[in-house]
Amino acid sequence: MHSFLYRANALLTFSVTILAFMCAIASFTDNFNSATPSAQVQVSLTLNITADLQSLFTWNTKQLFVFVAAEYETSKNSLNQVSLWDAIIPSKENAKFSIHISNKYRFVDQGNNLRGKKFNLTLHWHVMPKTGKMFADKIVMSGYRLPQQYR
């Protein structure tokens, strides 16, 4: 005869094993999702952001962290990023949006090194699953240039 504690331990071990197996399967199924997000960003002291990120949501997706960054090169660094806007998208219903806002964070040129420089606007996203590994991707929109004169 096994004691109560022995049986409780066996039941708990079995339950945790099944839970770990289910988490591994949930994480594995995310590899079969073929996401096709799209976005368009326009800048002129304000941001016009239109994005459809619904394809990033699966049954295992908890939320998305999305941000727009201005990316440029300098002589010291091959990649500089300035975050202009960010948001957390909690559900698939909120993942298709069009907003018109001013910059959430300032695009500051310390030392007047960016006058006339080219830069890219990049929409980054991080998919946060309920279980499994988090992954990130981006859409780069190029062809922007800062003015030669500004205050």
Disulfide bonds with the S-S distance in Angstrom:
none
